[in-house]
């Protein structure tokens, strides 16, 4: 049987591969199961296999596969008969959808129960294998079915770095498994004509690129895009800030739209600046501490900007009357800017931070509780969400902790994460003038004589020196 001309090149390549065991890491909805059903019908009609045992991650996928098989059987006038759902093992409650050919060959779509493969032999197809509930037990039950030389097909999108499917892929690439590997990302599929086929007309390269970008944006998170479309295994579980923690802290109207509006906001401000020029992003994060919460009020993200422009942006924010403290990345390029800012605004207001592994660990652990306690509000921006999620906590062979960004992100450096970490670090290190006077003192006390009306009584009974007093002759307390 000759493959239909309307199969796309990557599908034809799969069909032409006669390897006994072949595995396909693929993007979603590129017609992999569709072309696999054609191969299985062909094998049954030609009599090269006695039967085909198919299993996907859910029952609906099995039904879709059988419908594909029935379609091919009718096209090739194979005299196939749909037997419907049959009980294959009453004791184990194993059922399957069965398509039987006139030559006695059968295709059976099984449930995802590993026991369904026990005591069976023939061609095996494991569809969306990485998403089976118990992939290890499925493998133990299915692999012996091909012992007498029958073919095995494994097709799936990725589902984490720890899945058995991903381990198969890694073993093939390292030469430990002599299987045939096919890899089809959404980019290759579109280059081979997938988007043209979906839209029903020839597309230009610009139109194909726009189609891909639209699919990317609709994913709403990078893990979905990487695993379901880009055939890249990611491990969301290892992210230091999981999506559920991040999304719980997102607030639509968090950022101010005009920088001048910052002047009217109450509370204390804290700043973090992750400095970069080329390759990575420079990120300035401004937090407002108000009402028992942190609010991300301003975020400047810059790429390939002159240091003069970055300095102007930084200094405008440092001059805000509510700005209590800022931490600036002084590693490499940021050293001069951090030193100059500290000289201009003082050692209390500006702290240079040199990034080391221990410092990054301190910044990451300092930031995490705000998300865990839902004590921070951040804008619901895709780029910020992915930066925060991209940081992985990695334990080295020497049992050291390292925090690194997922290299699959747009910039691979998580600059917004570190800018935010520096801002929360500024809060943790922030101290200020000691304003409390004697707990037993009164405005008439000799201790306070000469300070005029620069004091006010608080709910605790303490008298506090207001920052705008003008009649003091000497400071009651000095230092920070």
Protein Blocks (a to p, Z undefined) as FASTA:
>chain_A
ZZdfkbcfklmmmmmpmcfbdcddddehkommmmmmmmmmmmmmnopafbdcdddfbfkl
mmmmmmmmmmmmmmnonopacebjadfblklopacdddddfkopacddddfbfklmgoia
cddddehkllgfblmlmmmmmmmmmmnopacddddddebjkbmklmmmmmmmnopaccdd
ddddfklmmmnopmmmmnopacdfklmmmmmmmmmmmnopaklmmmmmnopacdfklpmb
dfklmmmmgcfklpcfbfklmmmpgcjddddddddfehpacdddddddeehiacdfbdcd
dehiafklmmmmmmmmmmpmklmbdcddfehjlmmmmmmmmmmnojklpccddddfklmm
mmmmmmmmmmmnopaccdddfklmmmmmmpccdddfkopacddddfkbmnonommmmmmm
mmmmmmmmpccddfbdcfkbcfkbmklgoiljmbccdfkopacddfkbckbfbdfbgcZZ
